[in-house]
Amino acid sequence: MSTNPEAEPEPETHPERLGAVEVDVAGVIGETTVALGDLLAWLPGVIVPLSREVGSPADVRIQGTTVAHAEIVAVDEQYALRISHVVAHARARAVRTPAP
């Protein structure tokens, strides 16, 4: 609760309402920056180095925000993510974010 009388009241949160909300999840194995000219010259077979070493955990992102780290695994011939660490501030923010 804020001690500032002019501060807006915090919105009510109802974490139980969020359980059915679906979000897009991305597993990110690395990133890089390339010059546009290099990108336009890409052909099949070009190798693009990424920012992570082999065996490093992938970032699990929701709307561009890293919410966890995970190992990339295979389940029934599909890639999957085995969560190894949940980013604490992301979990707290998800609970505080009011539903639209």
ABEGO torsion letter per residue (X at the ends): XBABAABBBBBBBBAAAAAABBBBBBBBAEBBBBBAAAAAABBBGBBBBBABBBGBBBBBBBGGBBABBBBBBBBGGBBBBBBABBBAAAAAAAAABBBX
